């Protein structure tokens, strides 16, 4: 039964591509012809001590990939495939896997650990392989340390694969006992201790009951804290990783350990190697995250019945924690600004300081100011940079009152530093800090403005000058300009930036053309800033925005030409940026009549460019061009009809793009834009669109986030084509009904599930609303009567769940009104059968949200024509 596959597995790793390809084909053929025998051969290879390590490792990896996949639908297929295999074959494979755990070859053991966990992830929830955990635990007491190490590794992977409710508490206790014993300081073998520490990290989700027991918790915490002092750096790092995980999973249990943890983290941050120090800082960042969440959720008012009180660990630790973090800021690396993925102690410390500022607010300012004042003018660049970084880090959290006076003094200093400081690191951080000042302390909501007529010109001059500096400094200067523009978003008809508009736009365009614009995200940042400057501009500069249209069109045209010459994909990113820029310009100019008329003169050319971008098909561009077309449709209205026949095939491609589901979601949104622009002129394309949308809904391959917008798209289509939607009712209504039944009850899901369910409900309600409005005043309204009871019972059951968000409340009252408005007196007796609608209306009428209130007032009026409200 078991074929000799050693040589094939070795060939599959050959440096000769032909040999490799041939071997891969042979393996695939074997798998397709006889799966049980194939899997058994792989497991046999992995367990056979006489085989080379390379073939054993690959056999294990192929076996692992036969059990699991990233895509949900593929994973489901593989799970079903394994479950349907012959029990005898599965038992042989599992015996081989367990045997491999005692192999002296590390790669074979480690691969077997992963495969066992994958099998456990499939079988344990099905109540199969009940003896697995017991047989693993019996291994722990075996003599060779490598068997113990492999078994602990397996237990760790198993905890990662299986959800806690699958393993009963008695087995959980045994697993934790084995793991914590393996971590103990008297375990002489470091490999075993490290494997145990990793395993604990994965098993923490199972330890709820154990953390609720004081003695067990004390024991676990003691062992973890001792492991942070191990002579082995990997064990110390893994132990701190456990502490970080404990800080978020068991925050409310930490009070009696926090002083000890502070001492060991402070020692690690000051003295230990970087990987360990980073985790020690991460512990405090994690505590900040927990406390920020609690303070946001409860708004700081902790009454006695508050579920998770905030222990204010950060506030209590401030006098010692802040000096420790400030010291880290002086440990910069020479080239950290050029390296996008850089992460070191100084950056981790600054990030943590920023989180501390958000946690404690004003209290941090007096603790950080002396450090800034002492270092900001020092000759050593490290001290100047650290002081600037400290200042930038504490700008979010404290109140504007506390910061405004300090910022007013600092602003001049920063502007000078950005022009004159000899060090590029200092300039980089200074530009970043200016961006933070404009982000958090500038805008129409501020009582005392930081930016005045007196300093506005100087700020712009300095930022535009900095945009000519090295790419990393220029990129940060773009960021600062972005927030500067954003702060003037609501200024009305006149913006302080108007006199500088042309110069700003010119400098940004110049930055995009720099030879080195590809470094430090500079080109992307310059276009993003240009978009924001345009978006926040006022009517005063509309003529200048119009002048931008041919400029950006020309740039896009150039990319299409060079793409034909060298289709290497480098143009793709630039096309995405240019399409995004055109989209913002179209939205800006299309929103007021005089400029819209001028914009429309370019519509034909813009559309041809977008179609040209589609023709060189690259996923990212596809998305921005799609958004651009949506904006163009909105601006041109019914005139857009002349482009639909050319564009339709790309629309269909977008709707079929399951892999890049964001593209699919954007395309669904564009269908909505087209419906609003074209109204009944979209009718000839509706069969194709509806067929594809219904196909998408019934597919298990499409990401679930695309489904709510598809439902709401049904509403857009019905609104556009009115009674012509009749032929789709028999397909759309059952889909809506089954989704409505699914989403009516969230049954105690977590926040993410509730959020998704609300977006699904909202999509369904928008569909009902569009369909009801589309059929209003047509002879065919009676076609909807059979569906009215279901629509009402959906609103009723969702209302009784008491977990609707604001958007859902508004949509539900809207549908009530639409139902009464469209079906009139024929729906009266039905509506009367659901008394809850009065409660829903009253709740919405007393809402503080104006749009909910307006929706409820309209619904009340519509209902009052049909029944007594």
N, C-alpha and C positions, 0 to 999 in steps of 0.2 A: 504493500500500500504506500509506504513512504519512499518517495523518489529521492535519488541522490542529487541534492541541489547545491552542494557546497561550491562547486566550480562556477555555477551560474551566478551565485551571490557574489563571488569574488570578481567575476567578469563585469558585474553590474557596477563595480567601483573602479573599473580599469581607466587608465588615463587615455586610452585609445577610444575615441568616440564611437567608432563602428562596432567594436567589441561590446562596448557599454550598451549601445542601442539594441544590439542583437539579444543581449542577456535580458534587458528590460522587457523585450517582446516575448521571450521565452517564459519569463515569470508571469506575464499577463495571460499568456495562453494557458499555462498550467492552472492559474487561478480560475479562468473562465470555464475550463473543461471539467475540473474536479476540485471544487472549493474545499470540501472536508479534508481531502488528501493533501491539498496545498497547505492549509493551516497547520495540519499535523506535522508535515515535513518541516515547516518553519520552527515549530515548537521543539521538534526533535533535534534540529540543528542547534538551537539555542541551548539545549540541555546537554549536548554532547561535548564532553571535555577534550575529546581528541581532535575537535575541529578548530580551525584558526579563529582567533578573537574577532577578526574583521567580518567573517561570514556570519558568526553567531550574533554580533551586534546588529547587522543589517536584517537578519532573519527576525530578530525581536522588534525592530522598528517597523518592518512591513506588517508584522502581526498586530502591532499597536494601531497602525493606520487602517487595518481592516476592521477595527472596532470603534473608531471614533473619527469625526470630521468636524471642521469648523462650522459649515453651513448646517442649520438646524434640520432641513429636510433630508440631507445626505446622512446625517448622524442617525436620524430616525430609521432610515432604510438599513443602515449597518447594524443597528441594535436588533431590529426585527430579524435580520439575516442570521445573526448569531443565535438568537433565541430559537430559531427554527432548525438549527443543526441537530444532528443525531446526538443523544445524550452520551452514548459511549465515546464518541469522538471528542466531545467537549471534556469529558472526564480525563481522557488521555492527555489532551492539551494542558489541562489544569495541573495534572500530575507532573508533566514536563516542566511547567513554569515554576512550581514549588521546588522541584529538584534543582532548578537553575539558581535558586537563591543561595545555595551553599557552594556555588562554583568559586574556585580561588581567583577566577578572572573577573576583575572589577566591572568591565563593560557588560559582561554577560549578566552579572547580578543586578546591576543598576537597570538594565533594559527590562529584565524580568520583573523587577519591582513595578515599573510603570505599566507593563502589560497586565499584571495581576490586578492592579488598581482599576484599570479600564474594564476588565471582566467583572470585577466586584461592582463597579458602577452600574453595570447592566443587570447582574444577577441578584444582588442583595435586595433591591427594591421589589424583585419578583419572588422573594422568599426562597431563592435558590442559593446553593453553596453555603448553607448555614454553618458548616464546620470550618470555614476559612479562617475566621478570626482566632478561634481556639488553636488551630494548627499553627498559625503565625506566632501566637503567644508562647506556644511550647518551644518554638525555635529560640526564643530570647534567652533561655537558660542553657543553650548549647555552648560548648567551650570555645570553638574558634571564633575570635572576635569578628571576623569578616561576615560570619553568618548572622551574628547579632546586628551588625551594622546594616546589612541588606534588609533584615526583617523590620528594623525601625524605619528604614527608608520607605519600605512598602506600606507600613502603617500610616506614615505621613501622607504618601500619595493617595492611600485609600480614603483618608479623611478629607482630602481635597476633592475626590471624585463623588463621594456619597453624601447625601444630605443627612443631618444629624438624626432626623426622625426614623431613619431606617435601622439604626443600631440601638439595641435596648440598653438601658442605663447600666445594667450589670456588666455588659461587655465594654461600654465606654469607660467605666471605672477601671477595668482591667487594662485597657489600652493606655489610659493616662498613667496608671501605676507603672507599667513597663516603661513608658516614655520618660517619665520624671526620674525613675531610677537610673535610666541610661544617661540622663543629664547630670546626675549627681557628681559632686567633686571627687568622690572616691572611685569613679569609673576611670581606670588608668588609660584605656585606649581612646585617643582623641577622635579617631574616625567614628567610633561608636557614640561618643558624646556629641559630636557635631550632628550625626544623623538623628539623634534623639532630640536635639534642639530644633532642627528643622521640622521634625515630626510634631513637636509641641505647637509650633507656629501654625501648622495646618489643623491641629486638633482643637484649637481654642474654641472654635464654634460648637464643639461637642461638650464643652466643659461648664455649661450653664449651672447645672446642679452642683458641681464641685466648687464653683466660685461662690455659690450661695452658702456653702458650709465653711464657717470660719477656720476650722482646723485645716481642712484640705487646701483652702485658698492660701493660708499662711505658708503651708508647705510648698505649694507650687511657686509662690512669689519668692520664697527664700532660695529655692533651687535656681530660679531664673536670675535673681540678683547675684548669686554666687557665680553663675556661669559668665556674667559680664566681667568677672575678674580672672577668668581662665588665662593661662599663659599663651593659649593658641588664639591668634588674631581672628580666625574664621569663627571660632566658637563665641568669642566676645561679640563680634558683629551680629551673629545669628541670635544671641541672647537679647541684644538691644532691639533687634527686629521683633522679637516676641513681646518686649515691653511696649513697643509702639502699637502692636496689634491689641495688647491688653488695654492700653489707654483708650482705644476707641470702643472696644467691645465691652469693657467692664469699668468704664469711667467711675460709675457710682460706688465702686468697691475700693477705690484707691486711697481714701483719706489716711488710713493708718500707715501707708507705705511711702507717702509722697516725700517726706523729709529724707528718707534713706535714698530714694530714687534721685532726688536732687543732688545729693552728695556724689553718687556714682556717675551721674551724667556729667556733672561739672568737672569731675576728675578726668573723664573720658574726653570731654571737649578740649580741655587744656593740654592733656598729656598724651592721648592715645593716637594711633594711626588714623589717617583720614577716613577710611570706610567705617570705622567704629565711631569716630567723633560725629560723622554725618548722621548716623542713626540716633546718637544721643541727643543731637539738636532736634531731630525729627520727632522724638518723644514729646518735646515741649510744643512743637508746631501742632502735633496731633491733639494735645490737651487744649490748645487754643481753638482748634476747629470745633472740638466738642463744646467748649464754653460759648463760642460765638453762636453755634446752633441753638443752644439752650436759651441764651439771652435773646436771640431773635424770636424764637418761638414763644417765649413767655413774656417778652417785652420787659423783662427785669422785675415784674411784680410777682414775687414768690410768696404765695399764700401757703398755709399749712398743708393744703391738699395737693400741692404741686407734685407732679409725677416724678420728674427728675430734677431735684434741686441742683442749683449750680453751687459747687463747692468753692468757687473763686480761688482755685489753686494758683492761677496766674497772678491774681492780685496779691495773694499772700507771698508769693515767691519773688515779686517785682524787685525788691531792693537787692537781691542776690542774682536774680536771673538776668536783669538788664545789663549789669556790668560784664557778666560772662559773655553775653551775646555781642556787646560792643567790642570786646577783645577779639572776637572771631573776625570782625570786619577788617582787621589789619593783616589777615592771612591771605591776601589776594594772590592770584597767579598772573604771571606776566602777560599771557596771551588770552586771558579769559574772554575779552570783548570780541575777539575775532572768531571764537569757536562757538557756533550756535548751540551745541549740546553741552556746553561747559557747565559743570556743577562742582562746587568746592566748598570748603568750610565758610569762606567769607560770604558766598552767595546764600548758603543755607542759613547762616546767622542773620543776614539781612532779611531774608524771607520770614524767618521766625520773628524777628523784631517787628516786622509789618503786621504779623498776625497778633502779636502781643498788643500793639497799638489799637488794633480793631477790637481786642477783647476788653481792654481796661480804659480806653479813651483818654481823657485829659491827664490821668495820673502818670502817663509815661513821659509827658513833655519835660517836667523838671528833672527827670532822671537822665534824659538824653542830651539836653541843651549844653551842660558843662563839657561833655565830650566833644560836641560839635565846635563850641567856642574855642576849646583848647587846641583842636587839631586842624581847623579849616585853613589856617594860614601857615602851617608848618612847611619847612623846605622839602621834607620827604614826601613824594607823591602819594605813598601809601596812606599817610595820615590825612592828607587833604581829601583823597578819594573816600576813605572810610567815613570821614565826617560828613561828606556830601551824601553818601549812601545812607547813613543813619538818618539824616534829615529827610531824604526822600521817602524812607521807609515808614516814618511816623505821620505822614500827611493824611492817611485815611484812618479814621477812628476818633481822634480828638475833635472837639467842636470848633467850628470856624472862629468863634470868639477867642478861643485859647490860642489859635494859630495865626490869625490875621496879622497881628502886630509883628510877630516874629518874621512872617513871610515878607511883609513889607520891607523890613530891614534886609532880609536875605536876598530879595529879588535882584537888587542892584549888583550885589556881590556875585551872584550866580551868572548874571549876564556878562559881567567882566571876565569871570573865570572861563566862560564858554568861548570868549574871543581870545583871551590872552594866556590861559594856563598852558605851560609848555608840554604838559603830559596828556597823551591821548585818552588814557583811562579816566583821568579826572574830567575831561571834557565829555566823555561818553556818559558818565554818571551824572554830570551836571545837567546835560540835555534831558536825561531821563527824569531827573528831579523836577525840572521846569515843567515837563509833561504832567507829572503828578500834581504839581501846584495848580496847573490849568484844569486838570481833570476834577479835582476835589474842592478847589476854593475859588472857582471862577464860573460865573453863569448868572442868569437872571434872578435866581433864587437868593443870591448872596446880598446881605444887607450893605456891607461896605466893600465895594469892588476893589480887587487887587490891581486890575488893569484900568488905567485912567487915560484921559487924553494926553496927560503929561508923559506917560511912559510907553504908550502903545507903539509909537513909531520905533523907539529904541528896541523893544522886544522883537518886532518884526525884522528889523535890520539885522539884529544878532542871529535870529533863527535862520534867515535866508543866507547869511554869511556861513553859518555852521553847516548848511546843506552842501557847501563846497568842500568840507573837511573830509577826513577818511570815511569810508563807507559806513562803519559802525556808528560814528558820531553823527553823520548826515542822516542815518536812519532814525536815530533817537530825536534829532531835530524835527524830522517830518512828524514823528509821533507827538511832539510838543505842539506843533502847528495844528495838528488834527484836533487836539483838545481845545486849543485856543479858538478855532473856528466853531467847534461844537458849543462852546459856552455862549456864542452869540446867536444860537439857533432861534430863540424866541424874542428877538429884539424888535420885531415889528417891521416898519418900512425902511428903517435906516440903520446900517451896521457900521460900527467903528472900523471894520476891515475894508469897507468900500474903497477908500482912497488907495489902498495897497493891493486891491484885488488882482489887477493886471500883473503886477510885479511878482506876487505870490504864485500865480498860475505859471508864469514864465519860468520862475526858479524851479518849480516842481517838474515841469516838462524837461527842463535842462538836466535835472537830476536823473530822470528816466533814461536819458541818452548817454550818461557817463559810461566810459569803457568798463568801469568796475561796478556798474549798477547791479550786477548779479550777486555781488558779495553782501553779506549781512542783511539780506532781504530788502536792500535799498530800493530797487525798482518797484517792488510790490508796495512798500510803505509809501513811496511817492505817489503812486496811483491811488492808493486808499485815501491819502490825505487830500489829493486833488478832488476825489469824489465827495469828501466831507465838506471841503471849501465850497464846492458847487451846491451841494445839498442845503447848506446853511446860508447861502447867499440870498440877497433881497432883490426886489424888482429893480433897484438902482443899477445892478450889474447885469441885468438880463441880456443886454446887447452884447456884453463881453462873453457871456456863456454861449450865446449864439455863434460868436466867432470861433469858439472852440470846436464846434461840430465838424467843419471841414478838416480841421487839424487832426482830430482823433480818427476821422474817417480815412484820412491819408495814411496815418500810421497803420491802421488795420489793413488797408489795401496793400501796403508794403509787405506785411507779414504773409499775406496770401501769395504774393509774387515770389517771395523767397522760399516759401514752403514748396512751391512747385519746383524750384531749383534744387533744394535739399530737404527732402521730407524727413528730417531727423528728430522731429518732435520738440526741438528747442523753441520753435515759434509758438507751440501750443499754449505755454504758460502766458506769454505776452498777449496772445489773442484773447485769452480769458480776462486779463486785466483790462484790455481795451474795450471788449464787449461790456464789461462791468461798468466802465467809465461812460460809455454811450448810454447804457441803461439809466444811470443817474441823471445824465444830461437830458435825456428824453422825458424822464419823470418831472424834472424841474421845469423844462420849457413847456411841456404839455399841460401843466397845471394852471396856466393862465392864458386867456384867449389871444391877446396880441402876439405873444411869442409862439403859441401853438401854430398859428397860421404860417409863420416864417419857417418853423421846424418842418412842417409838412412838405415844404418844397424839396427837402432832402430825403423824404420818406422812401422814395423808390431806390435811391442809391444805398441808403442804410440797409434796406431789406436785402438788396443784392449782396452786400457785404456779409450780412448774417448767414445768408444761404451759402455763400462761399466758404464761410467758416465750417458750416455743417458738412460741406462736401469734403473737407480734409479731416473729418471725423477723428476727434480725440476727446475722450470722455469729459475731461474737465471743461474744455472750451464749450462743448456741447451744452453744458449746464448754463454758463454765462450767456451764450448766444440765445439760448431758450428764454432766459429771463429778459434779455434785451428785446426779444420779439414780443413777449408779454407786455412790456412797457410800450412798445411801438403800437401794438394793437389797441391798447387802452387810449393812447394819444390820438390815433387816426380814426377810431370808431368804425362806422359802417364802411368807410373807404378801404378798410383793410381787406375786404372781400377779394379784391383783385390779386392778392398775394396767396390766397389760401391754397389754390391748386398746386402751386410750386412747393409750398411749405408742408403740405399735408403728409408727405412720405416721412419727413423728419419727425413730425409730431407722432406718427405711428411708431417710428423707431424708438423715440423717447419713452413712449408708454410701454414698449416691450422690454425696456432695459431693466431687467430684474436685478442683475448683478450690482450695478451702481444705482442702488435704490433712491439715492438723493436726486439723480437725474430724472428718474421716473416720477418722483414726488413733484419736482419742479415742473415737469411736463403736464402733470395733472392740473397744477395751478394755472398753467398757460391755457389749458382748455377752458378754464373758468374765465380768464381774461378775454379769450376769443368769443365766448358766449355773450359776455357783456358788450363787446364791441360790435359783433355782427348781428346779434339777436337772431331773427329767423333766417338770416342768410347762411347760418351754419348748418341748416337742415340737410343739405346734400351729403354732409360728412358725418352725420350723427350715427348712421348704422355702423360705420367702421369704428367710430370712437366708442359707442356703447358696447359693441361686441368685445373690444379690447379691455374696457374697464371691467366688464362682467368676468372676463377671463382672469384678469388680475385679482379680482376679489376671491375667486374660487381657487387660486393657486396657493399652495403651501410654501412656495419658494420665495414669494415676495415678502420683504420685510414688513412687519405689522404696522410700522409707523406710516406707511403709504395708504393704508386702508381708510382711515377717517377722512382724509381729503378726497378720496374717490367718491365716498358717499355724498359729501357736500357738493361734489362736481355733478352728481345726478340732479341736484337742486338747480344748479346753474343752467344745465341743459334744458330742464323742464321750463324754467323761467324764460329761456330764450325762444323755445319752439312751441310753448303753450300746449294746445290740445293735440298737437302732433306727437306729443310724448306718449300718447295712448298705446302705441304698439310696443312700447318698452315696459309698460306697467306690469305685465305678467312675469317679466324677468326681474325687474328692479324691486318690486314690493316684497316678494318672498325673501330676497337677499336682505333687505332692510329689516324685515320682521325677525329673521333668525339672528341677525347681529344685535337687534334691539333686545331680544330675549337674553342673549349672552351678556350684554353690557348693563342690563337693569340691576343685576346684583354684583357687588364687588366682593361680598362675603369676606370682610376683614383682611383684604389684601394690604400689601405695604404701600408706601407713598407712590412708588413708581407705577404700581398696578392701578391705583386710584387715578393717578394723573392720566395714564393711557386710557382708562375706561371713560373718563370724562371727555377726552378728546374724541373718542369713538361715539359717545352719546351725542356730542355736539355736531359731529359730521352727519349722524342719522337725523337729528332734528333739523339741520340746515337742508337736508334732502327733502324731508317732509314739507318744510316751509316753502321751498322752491316749487315742489310739485303742486301743493295747494294753491299757491299764488298763480302758477302757470295755467291752471285749469279754471281760474276764477272768471266769471262772466262768459264762459263758453258753454255751448249746449251739452258738453260732456261732463259737467261737474259730478253728475250722479255716479260716474264710474268710480269715484273715490269713496263713495259712501260705505261699501263693504270693508274698507280699510280703516274707517274712522274709529271703530271700537279698539282695534289694536293700537292705534296711535295714542288714544286717550289712556289705555291701560299702561302703555309704556311710560308716558309722562307721570302717571299715578305711581307706578312702582319705583321709578327713579326718585320722585319726590320723597317717598317714604324711606328711601335708603339714607337720606340726610347727609350725603357726601358730595352733592353737586357743587361744582365751582361756579363762579359768577357768570362765566360765559354760558354755562349750561342753563342756569336759572333764566337768563335773558332769552336764550333760544327756546326754552320750554314755554315761557309765557307767549313768545312770538307765535309759536305753532298753535297754541290754544286760540289766539286771536285769528290766525289764518284759517283755522278749521271752521270757526263760527262765521267768518267773513265769506268763505268760499261756499260752504255747504248750507249756510242759512238755517232756516227753521227745520229742515229735514234732519239736522244733527241735534236739535234741541233735546229730545228725550234721552239721547245717548249721553250728552254732556251732563245732564242731571244725575246720571247714574254714578258719576265720579265726584263726590262732594269735596275731595281733596283740592280740586282746582281753586276753590275759594281761599283755602289756606295759602296756596302757592301765590295767588294774586296778591293777597294782603301782605304776605312777607315781602314780595317784590315792590309793592307800592310804598312800603316803609323803608326801602333800601336807601343807603346813603349814596349809592352809585347812580349817577343821573341816567345813564343809558338803560339800566335795568328798570328804573322807575318809569321812564318814557315808554319802554316796551310794554310794561304792565298797564299803563294808562291806556295805551292803544288797544290792548287785548280786552280790557274792561269795557271799553266803548263798543268794540266789535261784538262781544258777548251780550252786552245789554240790548242789542237789537234782536237777539234771538231768545234769551231767557232773562228772568229777573236776577240781576247780580246783587 
